[in-house]
Every structure is written in C-alpha cells, then in structure tokens.
Amino acid sequence: MKKKLIILYFMGGLALLSSCSDNLELQNPSKVTTGSFWQTPEDLESGLATVYNVLVDNNNAGYWEIQAMQLKENRTENFVARNDVPGRYAVSSYKNTPSTSETTGMYKAMYIGIFRANQVINYAPQIKNIDETKRAQIVAEATFLRGLNYFNLVNEFGSVPIFTDLVEESADYFKEKSTEEEVWKQIIADFQAAATSPLPEIYPSALKGRVTKNTAIAYLGKSYLYLKDWAKAEEQFSKLVNNETANGFGLLDDYAQLFDGKHENSKESVFEIQFSRQGGATIWGGNPSERTRATTMAQELAPGEVGGWFELLPSKKLLDAMTKEKTTDGSFDPRALATLAWDYPGCVYYNYNFTSKFKATDIWIRKNQNWWNNDEGDWKSELNEYAMRYADVLLMLAEAKTMQGKVGEAIPLVKRIRDRAKLATITMTGWSQTQMMDEIMHQRNVEFAREGIHWYDLRRWGTLEKVIKESQVGGYLNYSAKYNYFPIPESELNNNPKMTQNANW
C-alpha cells in the first residue's frame, strides 16, 4: 500500500502549479500550468496526492509531521519541550507570540491543503475520459481533506477565513475571519458530503491510507462531539460500531502491535498517515522528487545517549497516570510499556538495558520510536502516525452516550478498552455520569498519549486550566486562557488587511 500511495505523492509533486499572466501571448511549452495540467484522470489523481502530501510536508509544518506533532503534545501536562528550538519551547512554556514560526507554519500548511483541495474540486468536472464514479470519489476525498484542514484550523486558531472557491483575482486573497460556528458548519458540510459519497467503506490493501466513507463518518461524529451535539455524535459513531463485521473495524489484541511497524493499516486504523522510506534521501528542502516519504520523528524524540535530539520529554505526571493501574497478573499496563521507557526491571530501550545507558530518573518515549533499532547513522523512520484509531471511536461513542445519561450503554465500550489493556474488571453498573466521565477521561489520556489528542480533550471538557496549573509541569505558571488557541500569525495580519487577531492576543 505504502508504495502505491507514495507514488501518488511524487506524482503530486508535478502539480505544484503556476499560472501564466493573462497579458502573455506565448506559453512556455515546457512549463506546467493550470491550463495544461488539469486534463487527464492521472492529473486529477496527482492533484489529489498533493492534498495528502501537505499532511506530512516537513517544509510546511504538515499537521502530522515533526513540528505540529510536537506542538500538539508539548503544551499538555504530559510532555515538555527541550529549549533548543525557541518556537517549540515557547509553545510548551506558554510564551509563544503571533510571530512564532512553528505556529505560523502550521497555519500556512493547512491553507495550502485547502487551496490544493479546492483545485481538485474545481477542476474535476472538466476532466475527460474518466469513470464518473472515480471522479466522484476523488472529489469526495478532496472535500474530506478540505474539511479536515478546517477541523484542524478551528481547533488550533478558532475563528479563521473560509475559502471554498479558487482565487481568481487579487482581491479574493483577502477575507475576513468567519465565526467559529461558520467554520464548523463548513467542516460538517464537507464531512457529510464525503460520508454520503460513493467512497468505498474499505479499500483493498494496495490503497490503504486513503480516505474512506467510514473515515468521513468517524470525523463527522467527532465534529458533533466537539460541538457537544451528543445525539448526532452517537448516531454517526454507532454506524461504525454496530457494523463491525461489515466494515472490518476492531481492536488489535496486543496494544504494542499498533506501534511496531508490522501491523500498520490494521483493523484498528480509521485514518492513518502514511510514511515510507520510498523516494529520495532529502527530508528538508529540495523538490518533491528528491524528498523521502520518511520522517525524522524518531531522531527528534530519542535520547541523546543514542544520537537523538530529545526534543519532547515525558513528565512524571504522565508516567504516574499510565502506571495508576496494573494488569490482572500484576504487570504494568501494556499501554505504559508501549508508550514509555523508564527504570523498571528488565526495561530494554534501543537495545540497551535501561540502567546501563540511562539515568534512573529518566523517562523516554517509546511509542512510534522504532526503539528496537539503534543505528545512529540512519534515523529516517517509516512508522505511520494515527490520525484516528478505532479505540478513539469506541471511547467517543461511550462519551456521547454518557453525556446523554446513557451510562449503562457506555459500560461495554469502556470495558473493551480496559480488557485489551488486561486491567482488572471493575463494576461500573450504577455509576453516575460524573464517575463514567472520569473513567473515560483517564482512559483517553492513557490510551492516546503521544498521539496528539489530549490537549483538545482537556479544552473541550473544560478542565484544561485546572489540569495544567495543578500539574506543576514545565511553564505551568505562565498559562492563562489566552493560550487555549494559537494567535493568528503576525505575517497573516500584515498581509491581509481584513484579518483581525484572536481575543486575548
């Protein structure tokens, strides 16, 4: 699968299109333009590939690449940033500003994705000699990915401008911010369009990693959950959970298999971001054909003792949360063992006995770290990142039911998560809504640590300030509600005369 999708990514590199001025009478026949490119089904596929590509584009702070992935976690109580990269450290310690380059890059990347998606949607009708179902599927994928970029934008920056058409003249570049409510309406419209499209519910293995109808349904449910429309969230998640046999979703028996590189795009994958060693050797800079589809995330987070840059440091707060309960046989929660490495009996990390290489007080990240490899000469990693796992769907459905007072119906969903972790059976019968939500909150924290979800959970639950300040982790003393969202980038304010800054900034 990875090979096929990566080929699409590189084809997409050809679609970094430019337009010739209307005043020119001659067109360079060697130059790809919007007039010469959008002609064939292959052009449309390549254009779509560029939309996927921006999700992992290291040069533009793609949302699942090294910059954004660290920003999602280093401002929580679970991690802190090393201070060698000023922007990431500023975010981690609640000192970032509108000119912080990492958040500016994130903003830029998402609008690049939206622009490319709008190109596919706009030019798809003019493609000739293409199967109509295939055309509709590609448009649906682009529509979902546009909605995904707006989903990420509204969750990071709040109120932002909405673009659904191509820019035709200079005045179109400048738009006022839409309200958060309007952005959410656009997100839901895009996800609904994809969820009701001819997209397949499941792709064959050669195409795993592409958006499916079920991906769109899951994100539609997540959007309703974030908006606290519990009934609609339950409706969407139930479509997936009530049809597991048909759609093939489920939980892997062994939690560690999710991150070992051998079980990618499994039955637990709802939307998985693809990385591969295919392609060139360049990670930063260069043109698309020269870039690898791998990531340096492993080196970013590995300890200095093995050649890593230790940019994201787990807190004792996280370790305590992950070791709160042990399994029925008295072992550590397998999620703790798959997520973190610390000084426990028998711990092996990067092929070293922990105590022989690291400090007794050290806590390191194991999840998605290919920690079984200590080849310091080649740090490129092809381990995928999860945008959404089926465990997330189960817990979000449990939350939607709980918040409607259906606590009893949430029990078997939460039990599946606990059972996979081999935790002791607890009696949840008769629990109040508060008791069940406390359990769901804890399970979400332990289940998805390092996967970029926790900050947004805390914020929507209304517990962000309490958790950050009570944690006494990192720059907690600097935190205020101002930092719940990133500020609109200074460059955007300077370039767009209609743009206004977010409240409190």
URMO-V692177 format. One record per run of one state. SS is the DSSP state (a for helix, b for strand, c for the rest). FROM is the first residue (numbers start at 0). TO is the last residue. Records with the same first field share a line. If there is no record, write none. Layout:
SS=FROM-TO, FROM-TO
//
This chain:
c=0-0, 13-16, 18-31, 37-39, 56-56, 60-64, 74-77, 81-84, 92-99, 126-130, 157-168, 173-178, 195-203, 207-211, 226-228, 241-242, 247-253, 259-267, 273-277, 279-280, 282-286, 292-293, 295-295, 301-302, 306-310, 314-314, 322-324, 327-330, 332-332, 342-346, 349-350, 357-361, 365-379, 381-383, 402-405, 420-421, 423-431, 448-452, 461-462, 471-474, 478-479, 484-488, 495-504
a=1-12, 33-36, 40-55, 57-59, 65-73, 85-91, 100-125, 131-156, 169-172, 179-194, 204-206, 212-225, 229-240, 243-246, 254-258, 287-289, 296-300, 303-305, 315-321, 333-338, 353-356, 389-401, 406-419, 432-447, 453-460, 463-470, 475-477, 480-483, 489-494
b=17-17, 32-32, 78-80, 268-272, 278-278, 281-281, 290-291, 294-294, 311-313, 325-326, 331-331, 339-341, 347-348, 351-352, 362-364, 380-380, 384-388, 422-422
//
